[in-house]
C-alpha cells in the first residue's frame, strides 16, 4: 500500500494537481458506473513493427533431447517462451500426397498458449483458460514430400505461486504429439528427438529497453496477418516526456519510458 500511495503522490505532483504545502491526501475506493469501451484512432501515436522469425533447430543456442520435456524445467522461469522443434519426414509413397487429404496433427500441452508452425508458416494457435490451462491443438496440416519442419512456441502466462503442491504443476508440451492419416495410420512423434530453444530473439536483444530497441531496424506501420511480430507505439515526439509501449503478439506487454527516445 505504501508504494501505491507514493506512486499516486508522485503522479499528482507531476500533474500539479495539488499544492506541495496543501492538506492531506485521501485515498478511497469509489464505485463508478461501467461504460462500453469505444476504440478511437489517435493520430498522435506512432506505430512501428519488428518481425521475429521462428526459431531454427540448427542454431547454436538450441539443445536436443529424446522426447518431450516440461517447460519450466528448461526455462527455469527466466522467460515465458520455449520453442519445441522436430522434423517430420514424409515418404513419396504417402497416399495423402495424391488424395489431397492432409494428415491431422494433434498436440497435447499442459498450457498455457501454443503457436504451431509448419515449415515456417503459422498453422494455428490454441489458448488455455484460468480454470483449465491444458490445451489441445488439432488441425489438418499441409505437409510436403521430404523433410518438414515442425516448430511450436509454448507460452506460459503467470506461473502459480499458491495452492497445493503448486511447484509441481506442469507447463508446456508433454504430449502425446501425433500425426494421423498416414499410410502407417497414426504416427506418435512424442519420442522423437526434439530441439529446444529458450526465449525469443527479441528478449535476447532487449527490445523492451531503449538501448535494445535502438539496436534493430523497425518498420513503419504493422505487418498484416504476420505472427511473431513486436509492435512499438509512442506518443507524439512533441511531448516533453515520451512514453512508449512494446507489444508482442505472443501474449505480453512491455512498458518503458524515456525523455529523449523519440526526441
N, C-alpha and C positions, 0 to 999 in steps of 0.2 A: 504493500500500500504506500509506503514511504517513497519508493521510486516513482510510483504513479503520480503522487502529489507533486514531486519535484518536476516531473515532465510537464504536468499541467501548468505549473507556475512558470517554467521557462517558456512555454508556448505563449502564455499570457503576456509575459514581458516582451517577447519578440513582436507580438502583435500590438503592444502598447494598449492592452485592454484595461489596465488598472495602474494607478499611481504607485510608485515604489514606497511611498510613505502612507499608503492607504490602510484600510481596515482589514479584518480577517477574510480569509477565503473559505467559502463554504462549499463543500462537495457533497452532492447527494444524487441518488438515483431517481431519475424522473421518467415517468411513463408517458410516452407520446404515441399519437396515432400513427399507424403504418400506412404508407402510401405506395402505390405501384411505381416501381422504378421505370424511368424512361431514358433510353440511350440517346444522347445528343452528341453529334460530332463537335469536336473542339479544335478549331483551326490553329490554336497556339501550340498544339502538341506536334512533336517531330518523331516519326516512326522510322526505325532502321532495323534491318534483319541480317542475321548471320546463320548460314546453313551448316549444320553438323552432319557429317556423313556417318552411316552405320559403321560399327567397329569391324575391323578385319581380324580374322583368326590367325593371320600370319604376322601380326605386329609384334614388336619386341616386348611390349608391356602386357602380353597375354600369357595365361597359364593353361595347360592342358591336363585333363584328368579323365579317368574312365568313369562314366556315369555322371549323374546329376548331383549337384551339391546344394546345400541350404545357403540362402543368400547372405545372411548376416555372418555366417561362419567364414565367408570370404572377404566381405567388405569391412567387417568389424565396426559397422556403424560409422565409417568415415565418409560414406556417401549413400545416397538413396538409390543408386543405379548400378545394375550389374548386367553385363552382356553374356548371354549363353549362345554359343556358336558351334555348328557342326555341318558336315557335308551330307547331302542326300544324293546317292548315286542311282541314276535311272538307266536301265539297260534299253537298248534299241528295240528289244522284243516286247516291251511292255504294251499291253493292249490299249491302255488309255491314250497312248500317243496317236493311235489311229481312230479310236472312237470319239475322242474329244471330251470324254467324261473324266474330269480332273479327279485326282485322289483326294481323300478327306484327311486333313491334318488336324489332330486333336492334341492339345497341350493342357495338362493339369498343373495349376500353380497354387501355392499357399497364399498368394497375394503379394501386393495389393493391386498393381496395374501391370499389364503385359502388352507390349507392342511387338508384333511379329512381322519380320521382313523375309522375303524370298528373293534371292539374287539382287538385293539392294532396294527392292520395291516393297512398300508397306502393304501387307496383306490384310491387316486388321488389328484392332485393339480391344481389350476387354478390361473391365474395371470391377473391383470388389466393392463391398459396402461396409459400413461401420459395424453392422450386425454380423456379417459373414464376409471376411476379406478373401476367402477362397474363390478362385475363378477358373473357368474352363474356356479355352479358345478352341473352336471347332468350325472349320471352314474349308471348302474345296479350294485347292491351291494349284496354280499354273506351274507345272514343272516341265523342264525340257530334258531331252536325252543328254546323258553325261552327268557332270557334277553340278549340283545345285547348292547354293549357299543359304543355309537357314540361320538367321540371326534374330535373337529375341532379347529385347530390352525389358528387364524386370525392374519395377519401381516400387519402393516402399513409401508409404505416406504416414509418417508418425508411428514409431515403434512403441509398443505398450510398455509402461513402467509401473503399472499397478495390476492387481489381480493375482489369482492363484497360479503359481509357477509361471509368471509372465515371461521370465527369462528363458523358458524352454519353448515358447511359441515360435513356429517356423514362418519363414517368408521365402519367396522365390519359387522357381520351377523345380518341383520334386518329382514330377511325372505321375503316371506314365506319359510319354510322348509317342504317339502312334501315327502311322500313315496307312489308311485303309483304301483299298481299291486297286491294289497291285496284282500282278499275276500270282504272287505268293499269298495273297489275301491281305492280312494286316501285318505291317512291319512295326515292331517295337524298337524305337530308337533310344530308349532310356539308358541302355548300357553302352551306347556309342562312346567314342572319345569326344569329349566336349572341350571347347576352348572358352576361357573366361577372361573378361576384361572388366576391371573395376572402374566405375565412374565414367564421366563424359569428357570429351576433349575440352569443351567449354569450361568445365570445372578446373581442369589442369591449367588452362590459360587464365583462370581467374577473371572470366569475362564480367563477373558481377562487381568487379572493382574498377576504379578509374584507370589504374595502370594497365590492368589486363584488358580492359575494353579498348584501350588505345593500341593494343598490340595486333589487332586484326582489322581487316577492311570490312566495314559494314555496308550493306546495300540499302538504298533508299526504298521506302515502302516495305511491303511484306511479300514473301513468296506465296503464290497462290497454290493451295492444296499441297503444300510441301511440309512433310513431317520433319522432325528433328531440326527445328528452327528456333534460334534465340531471337527474341524481339527486345528492342530497346526503345523506350519512349521518354521524352523530356519535355519540360515546359519551354516556352519561348526563351531564347538566349538573352532577351532584353531584361529578364528578371535579375535582380541583384543576386539572389541565391537560387540556382537552378537545381531542381530535383529530377532525378532520372530513375526509371524503373526498368529492370531486366525481367522479362517474362519468357520462360521457356514453355514449349508445348509438351513437356514431359510430366508436368504436374507441380511445378514450383515457381514461386515469385521471389525475386532477389531485389532488395532495396538498397539504394546508396544515395548520397547527396554530395554535391561539390559546388563550391562557389565559382570555379573557373572552368569546369569541364566543358561547357558549351560556350565559354566566353568568347 
